Amino acid sequence: MNEERGAAGEGRAAVRRRHPEWIKVRAPGGADYSATRKTVSDLGLHTVCEEARCPNLAECWGHQTATFMLLGDVCTRNCGYCAVAHGRPLPVDPTEPRRVADAVGRLGLRHVVITSVDRDDLADGGAGHFAATARAVKERDPGCTVEVLTPDFKGDVDSLHAVVDSPIDIFNHNTETVPSLYKRARPGGKYDRTLRILAAAKQRRTGVLTKTGLMLGLGEEIGEVEEVFRDLAAARCDILTLGQYLQPTKDHLPVVRYLDPEEFDRIGRSARKLGFRHVESGPLVRSSYHAWEHVG
């Protein structure tokens, strides 16, 4: 059973889902985890690992890997699946790119993932800050590969070009879900805009790898998922990640169903037939999960 019942209100039964057995993660701990946590804290940085309550935090930090989150920890959008706080962000900190580069150096990273909250309050959506961070990392360690996971910049081409023209190796923008669920799950986003961004990034710089990810279990149909695969292949997307949606809190969208590992394997095989360079598919897969393996 994946559900347990308890009292709620005046005699009504509330249903709370339990995660199935294959959704298991180890508790954080160990020397490498502690070193990563200390580095992030000492430099005053934010990580999506913590802010989005990623289930892989212990594994990634144990390997001294973190996904740094730029531009604060408050998002101007309020997506139904995301645990990051929504509200009015603080001003941009111009010292942040250098501090991220310092963290990369201290941790000895060979691959770094850099993301951000949505900053619709900024004229360029934070694109210049992404570019400055990529340059700072490469100046500190030219051998470190840089992956950016960006917002949609409201579709602004100049903002997109500012990021793609910077010294990045992977441009990632998540599709998140199927078009029919955008209004409910991602009201600030547009499916067609996501496709245009991925296609435009590849068109701007053919040598950069493009990447995207989807959460499954929000109520999508398999036919819809396969149609998204075809759209992404047509946009020349190189790397695809597929993972199980997990409800961060009771105030977020509920899990409609859990896909088992075998189903993720089948869906991953279906995507690979369309020619993606790399497909990572599994219940605990997230955009940055094993990201260092996606470059080769």
Buried (B, 14 or more C-beta within 10 A) or exposed (E): EBEEEEEEEEEEEEEEBEBBEBBEEEEBEEEBBEBBBEBBEEBEBBBBBBBBBBBBBBBBBBBBBBBBBBBBBBBBBEBBBBBBEBEEBEEBEEEBBBBBBBBBBBBEBEBBBBBBBBBBEBEBBBBBBBBBBBBBBBEBBEEBBBBBBBBBBBBBEEBBBBBBEBBBBBBBBBBBBBBEBBEBBBEBBBBEBBBBBBBBBBEBBEEBBBBBBBBBBBBBEBEBBBEBBEBBBEBBBBBBBBBBBBBBEEEBBBBEBBBBBEBBEEBBEBBBEBEBEBBBBBBBBBBBBBBBEBBE
